[in-house]
Amino acid sequence: MISLEILYKEIETLKELCIDSSIHLEPRCHVVLSLHAELNRSSENFKGDKKIGSVGKGV
């Protein structure tokens, strides 16, 4: 799975460090959006005492 927000930050970090790198993404990889993370956190909050301890990343 890939988070577009995290991928963007990592690419910016590589640029700042002047690291010339090729990035290859598997065409079939799943994309995790910020919406997925929000749904994950909301689901955990709704469960109350029965939550499973999710980290809220949308995975």
C-alpha positions as CSV (number, residue, x, y, z in Angstrom):
1,M,0.0,0.0,0.0
2,I,1.1,3.5,-0.6
3,S,0.1,6.8,0.9
4,L,0.3,9.6,-1.5
5,E,0.9,12.1,1.2
6,I,3.9,10.2,2.6
7,L,5.2,9.4,-0.9
8,Y,5.2,13.1,-1.7
9,K,7.1,14.0,1.6
10,E,9.7,11.3,0.9
11,I,10.2,12.6,-2.7
12,E,10.7,16.1,-1.3
13,T,13.2,14.8,1.2
14,L,15.2,13.1,-1.5
15,K,15.2,16.4,-3.5
16,E,16.3,18.4,-0.5
17,L,19.2,15.9,0.1
18,C,20.1,16.1,-3.6
19,I,19.7,12.4,-4.0
20,D,19.1,11.4,-7.6
21,S,16.9,8.4,-7.4
22,S,14.4,6.5,-9.6
23,I,11.2,5.5,-8.0
24,H,9.3,2.5,-9.3
25,L,5.8,1.8,-8.1
26,E,4.0,-1.5,-8.6
27,P,1.0,-0.7,-10.9
28,R,-1.2,-2.9,-8.8
29,C,-0.4,-1.4,-5.4
30,H,-3.2,0.0,-3.3
31,V,-3.5,3.7,-2.7
32,V,-4.3,4.9,0.8
33,L,-5.9,8.3,0.9
34,S,-6.3,10.7,3.8
35,L,-10.0,9.8,3.7
36,H,-9.1,6.2,4.6
37,A,-7.1,7.3,7.6
38,E,-10.0,9.5,8.8
39,L,-12.5,6.6,8.4
40,N,-10.1,4.3,10.3
41,R,-9.8,6.8,13.2
42,S,-13.6,7.4,13.3
43,S,-14.3,3.7,13.3
44,E,-11.9,3.2,16.3
45,N,-13.6,6.1,18.2
46,F,-17.0,4.6,17.5
47,K,-16.0,1.2,18.9
48,G,-15.2,2.7,22.3
49,D,-14.1,0.0,24.7
50,K,-14.1,-2.6,21.9
51,K,-11.6,-0.9,19.7
52,I,-8.7,-3.0,18.4
53,G,-5.9,-0.4,18.8
54,S,-5.5,0.7,15.2
55,V,-2.8,3.3,14.5
56,G,-5.2,5.3,12.3
57,K,-3.2,5.2,9.1
58,G,-6.1,3.8,7.0
59,V,-4.5,0.4,6.4
